[in-house]
């Protein structure tokens, strides 16, 4: 699914992704009497010079990077990068 956050910054997108990640991880799912933990990975993209389709593509690339790098994480791509020292920041150009 996709969450659109117009007029939001990269920090807000990261915060939303981390909130969903935390909430899903804290809530076991009942599947016929057996409980399962759900994991969540998210990709977020921000930038002012991109079409909606390009932003969606960039967020998709970030999502796949989150899954490749261990799952259950949030990866953000942004122009310019929000903070170069962020350990999980992946800067991808389409």
PDB file with one MODEL, atoms N, CA, C and O in Angstrom:
MODEL        1
ATOM      1  N   UNK A   1       0.837  -1.169   0.000  1.00  0.00           N
ATOM      2  CA  UNK A   1       0.000   0.000   0.000  1.00  0.00           C
ATOM      3  C   UNK A   1       0.882   1.231   0.000  1.00  0.00           C
ATOM      4  O   UNK A   1       2.091   1.140   0.215  1.00  0.00           O
ATOM      5  N   UNK A   2       0.284   2.365  -0.238  1.00  0.00           N
ATOM      6  CA  UNK A   2       1.028   3.611  -0.327  1.00  0.00           C
ATOM      7  C   UNK A   2       0.386   4.642   0.597  1.00  0.00           C
ATOM      8  O   UNK A   2      -0.838   4.738   0.694  1.00  0.00           O
ATOM      9  N   UNK A   3       1.228   5.398   1.261  1.00  0.00           N
ATOM     10  CA  UNK A   3       0.767   6.522   2.074  1.00  0.00           C
ATOM     11  C   UNK A   3       1.305   7.786   1.422  1.00  0.00           C
ATOM     12  O   UNK A   3       2.518   7.958   1.303  1.00  0.00           O
ATOM     13  N   UNK A   4       0.420   8.659   1.003  1.00  0.00           N
ATOM     14  CA  UNK A   4       0.832   9.938   0.427  1.00  0.00           C
ATOM     15  C   UNK A   4       0.833  10.975   1.532  1.00  0.00           C
ATOM     16  O   UNK A   4      -0.129  11.088   2.293  1.00  0.00           O
ATOM     17  N   UNK A   5       1.918  11.733   1.617  1.00  0.00           N
ATOM     18  CA  UNK A   5       2.053  12.736   2.666  1.00  0.00           C
ATOM     19  C   UNK A   5       2.466  14.071   2.053  1.00  0.00           C
ATOM     20  O   UNK A   5       3.604  14.508   2.224  1.00  0.00           O
ATOM     21  N   UNK A   6       1.540  14.726   1.335  1.00  0.00           N
ATOM     22  CA  UNK A   6       1.893  16.018   0.740  1.00  0.00           C
ATOM     23  C   UNK A   6       2.244  17.030   1.828  1.00  0.00           C
ATOM     24  O   UNK A   6       1.721  16.976   2.941  1.00  0.00           O
ATOM     25  N   UNK A   7       3.116  17.930   1.491  1.00  0.00           N
ATOM     26  CA  UNK A   7       3.547  18.993   2.391  1.00  0.00           C
ATOM     27  C   UNK A   7       4.232  18.447   3.640  1.00  0.00           C
ATOM     28  O   UNK A   7       4.203  19.079   4.696  1.00  0.00           O
ATOM     29  N   UNK A   8       4.851  17.267   3.517  1.00  0.00           N
ATOM     30  CA  UNK A   8       5.588  16.665   4.624  1.00  0.00           C
ATOM     31  C   UNK A   8       7.053  16.603   4.241  1.00  0.00           C
ATOM     32  O   UNK A   8       7.401  16.631   3.060  1.00  0.00           O
ATOM     33  N   UNK A   9       7.898  16.519   5.240  1.00  0.00           N
ATOM     34  CA  UNK A   9       9.321  16.405   4.951  1.00  0.00           C
ATOM     35  C   UNK A   9       9.781  14.963   5.129  1.00  0.00           C
ATOM     36  O   UNK A   9       8.998  14.086   5.496  1.00  0.00           O
ATOM     37  N   UNK A  10      11.057  14.734   4.865  1.00  0.00           N
ATOM     38  CA  UNK A  10      11.631  13.401   4.936  1.00  0.00           C
ATOM     39  C   UNK A  10      11.531  12.847   6.354  1.00  0.00           C
ATOM     40  O   UNK A  10      11.269  11.658   6.534  1.00  0.00           O
ATOM     41  N   UNK A  11      11.734  13.681   7.346  1.00  0.00           N
ATOM     42  CA  UNK A  11      11.646  13.219   8.733  1.00  0.00           C
ATOM     43  C   UNK A  11      10.246  12.710   9.057  1.00  0.00           C
ATOM     44  O   UNK A  11      10.103  11.718   9.772  1.00  0.00           O
ATOM     45  N   UNK A  12       9.218  13.368   8.545  1.00  0.00           N
ATOM     46  CA  UNK A  12       7.837  12.925   8.780  1.00  0.00           C
ATOM     47  C   UNK A  12       7.580  11.587   8.091  1.00  0.00           C
ATOM     48  O   UNK A  12       6.907  10.724   8.655  1.00  0.00           O
ATOM     49  N   UNK A  13       8.106  11.404   6.879  1.00  0.00           N
ATOM     50  CA  UNK A  13       7.934  10.136   6.168  1.00  0.00           C
ATOM     51  C   UNK A  13       8.631   9.008   6.914  1.00  0.00           C
ATOM     52  O   UNK A  13       8.070   7.924   7.074  1.00  0.00           O
ATOM     53  N   UNK A  14       9.851   9.261   7.369  1.00  0.00           N
ATOM     54  CA  UNK A  14      10.591   8.252   8.132  1.00  0.00           C
ATOM     55  C   UNK A  14       9.841   7.924   9.419  1.00  0.00           C
ATOM     56  O   UNK A  14       9.714   6.756   9.786  1.00  0.00           O
ATOM     57  N   UNK A  15       9.352   8.938  10.093  1.00  0.00           N
ATOM     58  CA  UNK A  15       8.629   8.742  11.351  1.00  0.00           C
ATOM     59  C   UNK A  15       7.369   7.896  11.142  1.00  0.00           C
ATOM     60  O   UNK A  15       7.084   7.000  11.938  1.00  0.00           O
ATOM     61  N   UNK A  16       6.622   8.175  10.085  1.00  0.00           N
ATOM     62  CA  UNK A  16       5.416   7.398   9.789  1.00  0.00           C
ATOM     63  C   UNK A  16       5.777   5.939   9.512  1.00  0.00           C
ATOM     64  O   UNK A  16       5.129   5.029  10.031  1.00  0.00           O
ATOM     65  N   UNK A  17       6.803   5.716   8.700  1.00  0.00           N
ATOM     66  CA  UNK A  17       7.232   4.350   8.407  1.00  0.00           C
ATOM     67  C   UNK A  17       7.664   3.610   9.657  1.00  0.00           C
ATOM     68  O   UNK A  17       7.315   2.444   9.840  1.00  0.00           O
ATOM     69  N   UNK A  18       8.418   4.273  10.517  1.00  0.00           N
ATOM     70  CA  UNK A  18       8.869   3.651  11.756  1.00  0.00           C
ATOM     71  C   UNK A  18       7.702   3.365  12.698  1.00  0.00           C
ATOM     72  O   UNK A  18       7.718   2.369  13.422  1.00  0.00           O
ATOM     73  N   UNK A  19       6.700   4.223  12.691  1.00  0.00           N
ATOM     74  CA  UNK A  19       5.509   3.997  13.521  1.00  0.00           C
ATOM     75  C   UNK A  19       4.751   2.750  13.069  1.00  0.00           C
ATOM     76  O   UNK A  19       4.360   1.921  13.891  1.00  0.00           O
ATOM     77  N   UNK A  20       4.547   2.623  11.757  1.00  0.00           N
ATOM     78  CA  UNK A  20       3.862   1.439  11.233  1.00  0.00           C
ATOM     79  C   UNK A  20       4.684   0.192  11.537  1.00  0.00           C
ATOM     80  O   UNK A  20       4.131  -0.830  11.944  1.00  0.00           O
ATOM     81  N   UNK A  21       5.995   0.266  11.341  1.00  0.00           N
ATOM     82  CA  UNK A  21       6.895  -0.845  11.636  1.00  0.00           C
ATOM     83  C   UNK A  21       6.763  -1.278  13.095  1.00  0.00           C
ATOM     84  O   UNK A  21       6.631  -2.469  13.378  1.00  0.00           O
ATOM     85  N   UNK A  22       6.795  -0.339  14.006  1.00  0.00           N
ATOM     86  CA  UNK A  22       6.683  -0.614  15.442  1.00  0.00           C
ATOM     87  C   UNK A  22       5.306  -1.187  15.782  1.00  0.00           C
ATOM     88  O   UNK A  22       5.207  -2.188  16.493  1.00  0.00           O
ATOM     89  N   UNK A  23       4.245  -0.553  15.274  1.00  0.00           N
ATOM     90  CA  UNK A  23       2.886  -1.003  15.606  1.00  0.00           C
ATOM     91  C   UNK A  23       2.615  -2.415  15.088  1.00  0.00           C
ATOM     92  O   UNK A  23       2.007  -3.220  15.793  1.00  0.00           O
ATOM     93  N   UNK A  24       3.051  -2.723  13.880  1.00  0.00           N
ATOM     94  CA  UNK A  24       2.852  -4.073  13.355  1.00  0.00           C
ATOM     95  C   UNK A  24       3.667  -5.098  14.141  1.00  0.00           C
ATOM     96  O   UNK A  24       3.194  -6.202  14.411  1.00  0.00           O
ATOM     97  N   UNK A  25       4.877  -4.730  14.499  1.00  0.00           N
ATOM     98  CA  UNK A  25       5.729  -5.639  15.264  1.00  0.00           C
ATOM     99  C   UNK A  25       5.194  -5.914  16.652  1.00  0.00           C
ATOM    100  O   UNK A  25       5.466  -6.970  17.223  1.00  0.00           O
ATOM    101  N   UNK A  26       4.432  -4.972  17.208  1.00  0.00           N
ATOM    102  CA  UNK A  26       3.875  -5.123  18.549  1.00  0.00           C
ATOM    103  C   UNK A  26       2.534  -5.844  18.562  1.00  0.00           C
ATOM    104  O   UNK A  26       1.990  -6.109  19.634  1.00  0.00           O
ATOM    105  N   UNK A  27       1.990  -6.167  17.389  1.00  0.00           N
ATOM    106  CA  UNK A  27       0.643  -6.732  17.308  1.00  0.00           C
ATOM    107  C   UNK A  27       0.664  -8.087  16.612  1.00  0.00           C
ATOM    108  O   UNK A  27       0.680  -8.146  15.382  1.00  0.00           O
ATOM    109  N   UNK A  28       0.665  -9.186  17.384  1.00  0.00           N
ATOM    110  CA  UNK A  28       0.601 -10.504  16.742  1.00  0.00           C
ATOM    111  C   UNK A  28      -0.746 -10.697  16.055  1.00  0.00           C
ATOM    112  O   UNK A  28      -1.765 -10.191  16.526  1.00  0.00           O
ATOM    113  N   UNK A  29      -0.751 -11.418  14.956  1.00  0.00           N
ATOM    114  CA  UNK A  29      -1.956 -11.681  14.177  1.00  0.00           C
ATOM    115  C   UNK A  29      -2.453 -13.093  14.506  1.00  0.00           C
ATOM    116  O   UNK A  29      -1.683 -14.053  14.469  1.00  0.00           O
ATOM    117  N   UNK A  30      -3.739 -13.210  14.827  1.00  0.00           N
ATOM    118  CA  UNK A  30      -4.343 -14.511  15.119  1.00  0.00           C
ATOM    119  C   UNK A  30      -4.748 -15.176  13.809  1.00  0.00           C
ATOM    120  O   UNK A  30      -5.598 -14.666  13.078  1.00  0.00           O
ATOM    121  N   UNK A  31      -4.132 -16.319  13.522  1.00  0.00           N
ATOM    122  CA  UNK A  31      -4.455 -17.082  12.317  1.00  0.00           C
ATOM    123  C   UNK A  31      -4.948 -18.451  12.782  1.00  0.00           C
ATOM    124  O   UNK A  31      -4.163 -19.382  12.960  1.00  0.00           O
ATOM    125  N   UNK A  32      -6.256 -18.553  12.972  1.00  0.00           N
ATOM    126  CA  UNK A  32      -6.856 -19.810  13.393  1.00  0.00           C
ATOM    127  C   UNK A  32      -6.347 -20.331  14.717  1.00  0.00           C
ATOM    128  O   UNK A  32      -6.168 -21.538  14.877  1.00  0.00           O
ATOM    129  N   UNK A  33      -6.112 -19.453  15.661  1.00  0.00           N
ATOM    130  CA  UNK A  33      -5.634 -19.866  16.982  1.00  0.00           C
ATOM    131  C   UNK A  33      -4.124 -19.847  17.130  1.00  0.00           C
ATOM    132  O   UNK A  33      -3.613 -19.948  18.245  1.00  0.00           O
ATOM    133  N   UNK A  34      -3.400 -19.720  16.027  1.00  0.00           N
ATOM    134  CA  UNK A  34      -1.950 -19.574  16.078  1.00  0.00           C
ATOM    135  C   UNK A  34      -1.625 -18.101  15.847  1.00  0.00           C
ATOM    136  O   UNK A  34      -2.266 -17.434  15.034  1.00  0.00           O
ATOM    137  N   UNK A  35      -0.635 -17.609  16.561  1.00  0.00           N
ATOM    138  CA  UNK A  35      -0.285 -16.204  16.430  1.00  0.00           C
ATOM    139  C   UNK A  35       1.010 -16.054  15.642  1.00  0.00           C
ATOM    140  O   UNK A  35       1.977 -16.786  15.854  1.00  0.00           O
ATOM    141  N   UNK A  36       1.005 -15.097  14.738  1.00  0.00           N
ATOM    142  CA  UNK A  36       2.166 -14.833  13.894  1.00  0.00           C
ATOM    143  C   UNK A  36       2.561 -13.366  14.025  1.00  0.00           C
ATOM    144  O   UNK A  36       1.710 -12.488  14.169  1.00  0.00           O
ATOM    145  N   UNK A  37       3.854 -13.120  13.974  1.00  0.00           N
ATOM    146  CA  UNK A  37       4.369 -11.750  13.948  1.00  0.00           C
ATOM    147  C   UNK A  37       4.474 -11.313  12.496  1.00  0.00           C
ATOM    148  O   UNK A  37       4.864 -12.099  11.632  1.00  0.00           O
ATOM    149  N   UNK A  38       4.133 -10.081  12.232  1.00  0.00           N
ATOM    150  CA  UNK A  38       4.203  -9.522  10.886  1.00  0.00           C
ATOM    151  C   UNK A  38       5.367  -8.545  10.844  1.00  0.00           C
ATOM    152  O   UNK A  38       5.556  -7.752  11.767  1.00  0.00           O
ATOM    153  N   UNK A  39       6.146  -8.606   9.768  1.00  0.00           N
ATOM    154  CA  UNK A  39       7.203  -7.616   9.590  1.00  0.00           C
ATOM    155  C   UNK A  39       6.785  -6.649   8.491  1.00  0.00           C
ATOM    156  O   UNK A  39       5.882  -6.936   7.705  1.00  0.00           O
ATOM    157  N   UNK A  40       7.442  -5.522   8.449  1.00  0.00           N
ATOM    158  CA  UNK A  40       7.081  -4.442   7.540  1.00  0.00           C
ATOM    159  C   UNK A  40       8.357  -3.773   7.067  1.00  0.00           C
ATOM    160  O   UNK A  40       9.238  -3.466   7.871  1.00  0.00           O
ATOM    161  N   UNK A  41       8.457  -3.551   5.791  1.00  0.00           N
ATOM    162  CA  UNK A  41       9.543  -2.760   5.228  1.00  0.00           C
ATOM    163  C   UNK A  41       8.915  -1.629   4.442  1.00  0.00           C
ATOM    164  O   UNK A  41       7.855  -1.796   3.840  1.00  0.00           O
ATOM    165  N   UNK A  42       9.564  -0.485   4.448  1.00  0.00           N
ATOM    166  CA  UNK A  42       9.013   0.673   3.750  1.00  0.00           C
ATOM    167  C   UNK A  42      10.095   1.390   2.966  1.00  0.00           C
ATOM    168  O   UNK A  42      11.262   1.429   3.358  1.00  0.00           O
ATOM    169  N   UNK A  43       9.675   1.951   1.856  1.00  0.00           N
ATOM    170  CA  UNK A  43      10.518   2.831   1.079  1.00  0.00           C
ATOM    171  C   UNK A  43       9.817   4.172   0.978  1.00  0.00           C
ATOM    172  O   UNK A  43       8.617   4.232   0.711  1.00  0.00           O
ATOM    173  N   UNK A  44      10.548   5.229   1.186  1.00  0.00           N
ATOM    174  CA  UNK A  44       9.974   6.572   1.094  1.00  0.00           C
ATOM    175  C   UNK A  44      10.847   7.416   0.173  1.00  0.00           C
ATOM    176  O   UNK A  44      12.065   7.249   0.120  1.00  0.00           O
ATOM    177  N   UNK A  45      10.199   8.325  -0.550  1.00  0.00           N
ATOM    178  CA  UNK A  45      10.928   9.197  -1.466  1.00  0.00           C
ATOM    179  C   UNK A  45      10.440  10.621  -1.303  1.00  0.00           C
ATOM    180  O   UNK A  45       9.256  10.867  -1.069  1.00  0.00           O
ATOM    181  N   UNK A  46      11.360  11.547  -1.428  1.00  0.00           N
ATOM    182  CA  UNK A  46      11.021  12.964  -1.364  1.00  0.00           C
ATOM    183  C   UNK A  46      11.861  13.706  -2.391  1.00  0.00           C
ATOM    184  O   UNK A  46      12.999  13.329  -2.670  1.00  0.00           O
ATOM    185  N   UNK A  47      11.304  14.734  -2.932  1.00  0.00           N
ATOM    186  CA  UNK A  47      12.009  15.563  -3.894  1.00  0.00           C
ATOM    187  C   UNK A  47      11.019  16.476  -4.588  1.00  0.00           C
ATOM    188  O   UNK A  47       9.857  16.114  -4.773  1.00  0.00           O
ATOM    189  N   UNK A  48      11.467  17.643  -4.968  1.00  0.00           N
ATOM    190  CA  UNK A  48      10.539  18.612  -5.555  1.00  0.00           C
ATOM    191  C   UNK A  48      10.539  18.599  -7.077  1.00  0.00           C
ATOM    192  O   UNK A  48       9.612  19.118  -7.699  1.00  0.00           O
ATOM    193  N   UNK A  49      11.556  18.019  -7.679  1.00  0.00           N
ATOM    194  CA  UNK A  49      11.657  18.050  -9.132  1.00  0.00           C
ATOM    195  C   UNK A  49      11.276  16.722  -9.784  1.00  0.00           C
ATOM    196  O   UNK A  49      11.840  16.354 -10.815  1.00  0.00           O
ATOM    197  N   UNK A  50      10.332  16.010  -9.196  1.00  0.00           N
ATOM    198  CA  UNK A  50       9.937  14.704  -9.710  1.00  0.00           C
ATOM    199  C   UNK A  50       8.442  14.664  -9.961  1.00  0.00           C
ATOM    200  O   UNK A  50       7.663  15.295  -9.247  1.00  0.00           O
ATOM    201  N   UNK A  51       8.051  13.925 -10.972  1.00  0.00           N
ATOM    202  CA  UNK A  51       6.626  13.691 -11.215  1.00  0.00           C
ATOM    203  C   UNK A  51       6.133  12.701 -10.155  1.00  0.00           C
ATOM    204  O   UNK A  51       6.947  12.036  -9.514  1.00  0.00           O
ATOM    205  N   UNK A  52       4.813  12.593  -9.961  1.00  0.00           N
ATOM    206  CA  UNK A  52       4.293  11.585  -9.029  1.00  0.00           C
ATOM    207  C   UNK A  52       4.766  10.170  -9.388  1.00  0.00           C
ATOM    208  O   UNK A  52       5.069   9.373  -8.500  1.00  0.00           O
ATOM    209  N   UNK A  53       4.828   9.864 -10.661  1.00  0.00           N
ATOM    210  CA  UNK A  53       5.270   8.541 -11.094  1.00  0.00           C
ATOM    211  C   UNK A  53       6.732   8.313 -10.737  1.00  0.00           C
ATOM    212  O   UNK A  53       7.102   7.224 -10.299  1.00  0.00           O
ATOM    213  N   UNK A  54       7.563   9.332 -10.921  1.00  0.00           N
ATOM    214  CA  UNK A  54       8.983   9.202 -10.587  1.00  0.00           C
ATOM    215  C   UNK A  54       9.179   9.038  -9.080  1.00  0.00           C
ATOM    216  O   UNK A  54      10.022   8.252  -8.649  1.00  0.00           O
ATOM    217  N   UNK A  55       8.409   9.771  -8.280  1.00  0.00           N
ATOM    218  CA  UNK A  55       8.498   9.605  -6.825  1.00  0.00           C
ATOM    219  C   UNK A  55       8.072   8.201  -6.413  1.00  0.00           C
ATOM    220  O   UNK A  55       8.698   7.591  -5.547  1.00  0.00           O
ATOM    221  N   UNK A  56       7.019   7.692  -7.026  1.00  0.00           N
ATOM    222  CA  UNK A  56       6.577   6.336  -6.711  1.00  0.00           C
ATOM    223  C   UNK A  56       7.668   5.327  -7.081  1.00  0.00           C
ATOM    224  O   UNK A  56       7.931   4.392  -6.326  1.00  0.00           O
ATOM    225  N   UNK A  57       8.287   5.513  -8.219  1.00  0.00           N
ATOM    226  CA  UNK A  57       9.369   4.626  -8.649  1.00  0.00           C
ATOM    227  C   UNK A  57      10.531   4.675  -7.662  1.00  0.00           C
ATOM    228  O   UNK A  57      11.083   3.636  -7.299  1.00  0.00           O
ATOM    229  N   UNK A  58      10.901   5.869  -7.229  1.00  0.00           N
ATOM    230  CA  UNK A  58      11.997   6.022  -6.266  1.00  0.00           C
ATOM    231  C   UNK A  58      11.653   5.360  -4.934  1.00  0.00           C
ATOM    232  O   UNK A  58      12.506   4.715  -4.324  1.00  0.00           O
ATOM    233  N   UNK A  59      10.409   5.516  -4.478  1.00  0.00           N
ATOM    234  CA  UNK A  59       9.984   4.876  -3.228  1.00  0.00           C
ATOM    235  C   UNK A  59      10.024   3.355  -3.380  1.00  0.00           C
ATOM    236  O   UNK A  59      10.397   2.645  -2.445  1.00  0.00           O
ATOM    237  N   UNK A  60       9.641   2.860  -4.550  1.00  0.00           N
ATOM    238  CA  UNK A  60       9.699   1.424  -4.827  1.00  0.00           C
ATOM    239  C   UNK A  60      11.133   0.909  -4.747  1.00  0.00           C
ATOM    240  O   UNK A  60      11.385  -0.141  -4.157  1.00  0.00           O
ATOM    241  N   UNK A  61      12.067   1.645  -5.338  1.00  0.00           N
ATOM    242  CA  UNK A  61      13.480   1.253  -5.265  1.00  0.00           C
ATOM    243  C   UNK A  61      13.955   1.233  -3.815  1.00  0.00           C
ATOM    244  O   UNK A  61      14.695   0.336  -3.413  1.00  0.00           O
ATOM    245  N   UNK A  62      13.531   2.218  -3.038  1.00  0.00           N
ATOM    246  CA  UNK A  62      13.909   2.257  -1.624  1.00  0.00           C
ATOM    247  C   UNK A  62      13.316   1.068  -0.864  1.00  0.00           C
ATOM    248  O   UNK A  62      13.976   0.500   0.006  1.00  0.00           O
ATOM    249  N   UNK A  63      12.080   0.691  -1.183  1.00  0.00           N
ATOM    250  CA  UNK A  63      11.455  -0.473  -0.553  1.00  0.00           C
ATOM    251  C   UNK A  63      12.264  -1.737  -0.834  1.00  0.00           C
ATOM    252  O   UNK A  63      12.525  -2.520   0.080  1.00  0.00           O
ATOM    253  N   UNK A  64      12.661  -1.943  -2.084  1.00  0.00           N
ATOM    254  CA  UNK A  64      13.441  -3.130  -2.415  1.00  0.00           C
ATOM    255  C   UNK A  64      14.797  -3.106  -1.719  1.00  0.00           C
ATOM    256  O   UNK A  64      15.306  -4.157  -1.331  1.00  0.00           O
ATOM    257  N   UNK A  65      15.381  -1.941  -1.556  1.00  0.00           N
ATOM    258  CA  UNK A  65      16.638  -1.832  -0.812  1.00  0.00           C
ATOM    259  C   UNK A  65      16.416  -2.209   0.659  1.00  0.00           C
ATOM    260  O   UNK A  65      17.258  -2.880   1.256  1.00  0.00           O
ATOM    261  N   UNK A  66      15.300  -1.785   1.241  1.00  0.00           N
ATOM    262  CA  UNK A  66      14.984  -2.153   2.627  1.00  0.00           C
ATOM    263  C   UNK A  66      14.883  -3.667   2.760  1.00  0.00           C
ATOM    264  O   UNK A  66      15.399  -4.242   3.718  1.00  0.00           O
ATOM    265  N   UNK A  67      14.234  -4.306   1.819  1.00  0.00           N
ATOM    266  CA  UNK A  67      14.090  -5.764   1.869  1.00  0.00           C
ATOM    267  C   UNK A  67      15.441  -6.453   1.668  1.00  0.00           C
ATOM    268  O   UNK A  67      15.738  -7.437   2.346  1.00  0.00           O
ATOM    269  N   UNK A  68      16.260  -5.947   0.743  1.00  0.00           N
ATOM    270  CA  UNK A  68      17.583  -6.539   0.492  1.00  0.00           C
ATOM    271  C   UNK A  68      18.507  -6.383   1.694  1.00  0.00           C
ATOM    272  O   UNK A  68      19.349  -7.245   1.945  1.00  0.00           O
ATOM    273  N   UNK A  69      18.357  -5.294   2.433  1.00  0.00           N
ATOM    274  CA  UNK A  69      19.301  -5.009   3.520  1.00  0.00           C
ATOM    275  C   UNK A  69      18.844  -5.560   4.867  1.00  0.00           C
ATOM    276  O   UNK A  69      19.381  -5.164   5.901  1.00  0.00           O
ATOM    277  N   UNK A  70      17.887  -6.445   4.879  1.00  0.00           N
ATOM    278  CA  UNK A  70      17.547  -7.116   6.119  1.00  0.00           C
ATOM    279  C   UNK A  70      16.091  -7.088   6.503  1.00  0.00           C
ATOM    280  O   UNK A  70      15.727  -7.682   7.518  1.00  0.00           O
ATOM    281  N   UNK A  71      15.259  -6.448   5.765  1.00  0.00           N
ATOM    282  CA  UNK A  71      13.822  -6.371   6.044  1.00  0.00           C
ATOM    283  C   UNK A  71      13.553  -5.666   7.371  1.00  0.00           C
ATOM    284  O   UNK A  71      14.466  -5.326   8.122  1.00  0.00           O
ATOM    285  N   UNK A  72      12.248  -5.459   7.630  1.00  0.00           N
ATOM    286  CA  UNK A  72      11.792  -4.798   8.860  1.00  0.00           C
ATOM    287  C   UNK A  72      12.545  -3.485   9.087  1.00  0.00           C
ATOM    288  O   UNK A  72      13.098  -3.252  10.162  1.00  0.00           O
ATOM    289  N   UNK A  73      12.557  -2.645   8.073  1.00  0.00           N
ATOM    290  CA  UNK A  73      13.243  -1.348   8.173  1.00  0.00           C
ATOM    291  C   UNK A  73      12.621  -0.342   7.223  1.00  0.00           C
ATOM    292  O   UNK A  73      11.815  -0.685   6.358  1.00  0.00           O
ATOM    293  N   UNK A  74      13.013   0.892   7.405  1.00  0.00           N
ATOM    294  CA  UNK A  74      12.543   1.995   6.567  1.00  0.00           C
ATOM    295  C   UNK A  74      13.756   2.577   5.853  1.00  0.00           C
ATOM    296  O   UNK A  74      14.760   2.901   6.488  1.00  0.00           O
ATOM    297  N   UNK A  75      13.663   2.708   4.538  1.00  0.00           N
ATOM    298  CA  UNK A  75      14.729   3.331   3.748  1.00  0.00           C
ATOM    299  C   UNK A  75      14.134   4.546   3.048  1.00  0.00           C
ATOM    300  O   UNK A  75      13.066   4.467   2.441  1.00  0.00           O
ATOM    301  N   UNK A  76      14.836   5.664   3.140  1.00  0.00           N
ATOM    302  CA  UNK A  76      14.368   6.925   2.572  1.00  0.00           C
ATOM    303  C   UNK A  76      15.358   7.403   1.521  1.00  0.00           C
ATOM    304  O   UNK A  76      16.570   7.353   1.730  1.00  0.00           O
ATOM    305  N   UNK A  77      14.837   7.868   0.387  1.00  0.00           N
ATOM    306  CA  UNK A  77      15.666   8.535  -0.610  1.00  0.00           C
ATOM    307  C   UNK A  77      15.155   9.966  -0.738  1.00  0.00           C
ATOM    308  O   UNK A  77      13.949  10.214  -0.747  1.00  0.00           O
ATOM    309  N   UNK A  78      16.086  10.889  -0.834  1.00  0.00           N
ATOM    310  CA  UNK A  78      15.681  12.290  -0.885  1.00  0.00           C
ATOM    311  C   UNK A  78      16.714  13.107  -1.642  1.00  0.00           C
ATOM    312  O   UNK A  78      17.896  12.767  -1.671  1.00  0.00           O
ATOM    313  N   UNK A  79      16.256  14.173  -2.244  1.00  0.00           N
ATOM    314  CA  UNK A  79      17.122  15.157  -2.887  1.00  0.00           C
ATOM    315  C   UNK A  79      16.850  16.505  -2.253  1.00  0.00           C
ATOM    316  O   UNK A  79      15.728  16.999  -2.364  1.00  0.00           O
ATOM    317  N   UNK A  80      17.791  17.109  -1.611  1.00  0.00           N
ATOM    318  CA  UNK A  80      19.075  16.549  -1.211  1.00  0.00           C
ATOM    319  C   UNK A  80      18.901  15.574  -0.056  1.00  0.00           C
ATOM    320  O   UNK A  80      17.861  15.579   0.602  1.00  0.00           O
ATOM    321  N   UNK A  81      19.913  14.729   0.205  1.00  0.00           N
ATOM    322  CA  UNK A  81      19.800  13.803   1.330  1.00  0.00           C
ATOM    323  C   UNK A  81      19.575  14.568   2.626  1.00  0.00           C
ATOM    324  O   UNK A  81      20.199  15.610   2.833  1.00  0.00           O
ATOM    325  N   UNK A  82      18.683  14.073   3.524  1.00  0.00           N
ATOM    326  CA  UNK A  82      18.384  14.789   4.745  1.00  0.00           C
ATOM    327  C   UNK A  82      19.558  14.860   5.713  1.00  0.00           C
ATOM    328  O   UNK A  82      19.722  15.860   6.413  1.00  0.00           O
ATOM    329  N   UNK A  83      20.376  13.814   5.763  1.00  0.00           N
ATOM    330  CA  UNK A  83      21.534  13.816   6.652  1.00  0.00           C
ATOM    331  C   UNK A  83      22.492  12.736   6.168  1.00  0.00           C
ATOM    332  O   UNK A  83      22.179  11.551   6.281  1.00  0.00           O
ATOM    333  N   UNK A  84      23.647  13.110   5.635  1.00  0.00           N
ATOM    334  CA  UNK A  84      24.544  12.133   5.020  1.00  0.00           C
ATOM    335  C   UNK A  84      25.029  11.051   5.977  1.00  0.00           C
ATOM    336  O   UNK A  84      25.418   9.975   5.524  1.00  0.00           O
ATOM    337  N   UNK A  85      25.019  11.299   7.281  1.00  0.00           N
ATOM    338  CA  UNK A  85      25.530  10.313   8.226  1.00  0.00           C
ATOM    339  C   UNK A  85      24.486   9.285   8.638  1.00  0.00           C
ATOM    340  O   UNK A  85      24.801   8.365   9.393  1.00  0.00           O
ATOM    341  N   UNK A  86      23.250   9.417   8.162  1.00  0.00           N
ATOM    342  CA  UNK A  86      22.204   8.467   8.550  1.00  0.00           C
ATOM    343  C   UNK A  86      22.577   7.076   8.048  1.00  0.00           C
ATOM    344  O   UNK A  86      22.830   6.885   6.859  1.00  0.00           O
ATOM    345  N   UNK A  87      22.610   6.113   8.956  1.00  0.00           N
ATOM    346  CA  UNK A  87      23.107   4.778   8.628  1.00  0.00           C
ATOM    347  C   UNK A  87      22.251   4.071   7.592  1.00  0.00           C
ATOM    348  O   UNK A  87      22.784   3.313   6.782  1.00  0.00           O
ATOM    349  N   UNK A  88      20.938   4.294   7.591  1.00  0.00           N
ATOM    350  CA  UNK A  88      20.074   3.550   6.680  1.00  0.00           C
ATOM    351  C   UNK A  88      19.647   4.379   5.480  1.00  0.00           C
ATOM    352  O   UNK A  88      18.721   3.987   4.769  1.00  0.00           O
ATOM    353  N   UNK A  89      20.294   5.518   5.231  1.00  0.00           N
ATOM    354  CA  UNK A  89      19.937   6.353   4.083  1.00  0.00           C
ATOM    355  C   UNK A  89      20.543   5.770   2.816  1.00  0.00           C
ATOM    356  O   UNK A  89      21.744   5.506   2.755  1.00  0.00           O
ATOM    357  N   UNK A  90      19.732   5.577   1.839  1.00  0.00           N
ATOM    358  CA  UNK A  90      20.180   5.120   0.534  1.00  0.00           C
ATOM    359  C   UNK A  90      19.741   6.178  -0.469  1.00  0.00           C
ATOM    360  O   UNK A  90      18.551   6.467  -0.593  1.00  0.00           O
ATOM    361  N   UNK A  91      20.690   6.746  -1.172  1.00  0.00           N
ATOM    362  CA  UNK A  91      20.374   7.798  -2.140  1.00  0.00           C
ATOM    363  C   UNK A  91      20.386   7.160  -3.522  1.00  0.00           C
ATOM    364  O   UNK A  91      21.441   6.777  -4.027  1.00  0.00           O
ATOM    365  N   UNK A  92      19.221   7.048  -4.123  1.00  0.00           N
ATOM    366  CA  UNK A  92      19.079   6.368  -5.412  1.00  0.00           C
ATOM    367  C   UNK A  92      18.585   7.366  -6.446  1.00  0.00           C
ATOM    368  O   UNK A  92      17.639   8.109  -6.186  1.00  0.00           O
ATOM    369  N   UNK A  93      19.196   7.390  -7.583  1.00  0.00           N
ATOM    370  CA  UNK A  93      18.708   8.217  -8.696  1.00  0.00           C
ATOM    371  C   UNK A  93      18.165   7.280  -9.770  1.00  0.00           C
ATOM    372  O   UNK A  93      18.835   6.325 -10.161  1.00  0.00           O
ATOM    373  N   UNK A  94      16.930   7.559 -10.254  1.00  0.00           N
ATOM    374  CA  UNK A  94      16.371   6.701 -11.307  1.00  0.00           C
ATOM    375  C   UNK A  94      17.130   6.863 -12.614  1.00  0.00           C
ATOM    376  O   UNK A  94      16.796   6.216 -13.607  1.00  0.00           O
TER     377      UNK A  94
ENDMDL
END
